[in-house]
Amino acid sequence: MNEIEKRLAAEKKRIDAIHAPEQIEQRLRRALRAAPSSKRRSKMWKFAAAALFLSLLIGTQYNAIAFYGKTLFGFGELTSDTLARLNEQGKGQAIEKGMTLLDGTELTIEGIMTDANQLILYYRLFNSKGVDEETSDLFNTRNITGFLTNAHVISGTSIMNDDRTEIKGILSFEPVSPFSKKLTLHFSQQVGSSQYSEEALTFPYDPNQAMPTMLKQSIRQTVEVDKGIISFHSITATPTMTVITGSLNVENFDRVSDLSGIQLVVDGVSIDQIGSSIESSFNGSKLELKYDALPEEIENLELIVEAFAGYETLEKKISLPLRDERAEMLSGKQLWIDPLTRTSQGIELTIATDEDVMLDQVSVVTTEGITPLETTLNQTYMEQDGQSLKVRTLWFETNEQPEELLIEGMHYMKRYGHVIEIPIQ
């Protein structure tokens, strides 16, 4: 007997076991005798077919429906528009696996969502006596393991209810193996001022419910910048996000470490960058850029290095001392300088520049020679005329009266506008 026949037989037994009260049954019999027999059979068949269809639908789609309901009402404030849309489409897997933590808090893994770029875990912490702040810190979570799987946590976010009894959160992990049938979440609980208890929670995983990859191909393009080369290796686009891998061999990247100027553009529209990472290696640094999911229909796909770390040789000399604050131009960037201050340890000079500017090889010139910058003190930020400025104090170890401030160069975010066309295969 196949599965459908089994379900039909079970449904028949259930219907046969239903008996209406005697008075209702008599009234129904009288009503049925008064109606044409062909219509009675037609209506009863439609009712039975509808009941059977509903039964089969609920039986086969229960997990998707349950997960949809929970994400819709429990995690809406935490998810991006992309994840919210996927949840509404029933793309997650309901898990509802839990355990009790040492302080009595109930930890429940509500569901997961997976593709080739990441695993997203939806969890809940509940304690009627209140959720402790340290218990709620699931960033003590290390990884998820399984067959051919060791996925480390990448990021997370959470929200606590008003009476502080429940926390709902989302954790993003590296992708898991499609051969895993069970996954284990590893995390730690604090049991003392400096002691932690290692914990694990295993839950089922159906790799067949992982979302398919939309686009995966090589890029193999390089871009030259002032102090080196950026290489772009590949792109992997999935329903949850788009990942571009590459490498950096740029001498001054640590001086202006900003990757937000690398844009992914689809049909003239920039896709939001949601994260980036740099991992040092022997031959340079490994690069990973994360963007929001791509639209379903794409005609043109471009990677644009709009802005990146640059370098400008200045050899700028500024006369000292100053009586009042002065503004100087450094190749299109403004530099504000306060009058210098003499201390028992040396000379202090407070300056302000745009946030992305870092001065290179700064020194003061005295009658005794050149004194290089010893260190930078008290870096803060301020707003001036709608512009964000970086303020810091330069300290020079000299008791001589400075005659000039010498600036050899500057690192800054430079506009490049390099465009890489990514063919859509």
Secondary structure as UniProt FT lines:
FT   HELIX           3..16
FT   HELIX           22..34
FT   HELIX           37..74
FT   TURN            76..78
FT   HELIX           81..88
FT   TURN            89..90
FT   STRAND          93..100
FT   TURN            102..103
FT   STRAND          106..114
FT   STRAND          119..126
FT   TURN            128..129
FT   HELIX           133..136
FT   HELIX           138..140
FT   STRAND          143..146
FT   TURN            147..148
FT   STRAND          149..160
FT   TURN            162..163
FT   STRAND          166..173
FT   TURN            178..179
FT   STRAND          182..190
FT   STRAND          196..204
FT   HELIX           207..209
FT   STRAND          215..225
FT   TURN            226..227
FT   STRAND          228..237
FT   STRAND          242..250
FT   TURN            251..255
FT   TURN            260..261
FT   STRAND          262..266
FT   TURN            267..268
FT   STRAND          269..271
FT   STRAND          273..281
FT   TURN            282..283
FT   STRAND          284..291
FT   STRAND          301..319
FT   STRAND          326..330
FT   TURN            331..332
FT   STRAND          333..337
FT   STRAND          341..342
FT   STRAND          347..354
FT   TURN            355..356
FT   STRAND          358..366
FT   TURN            367..368
FT   STRAND          369..372
FT   STRAND          375..384
FT   TURN            385..386
FT   STRAND          387..396
FT   STRAND          404..421
//
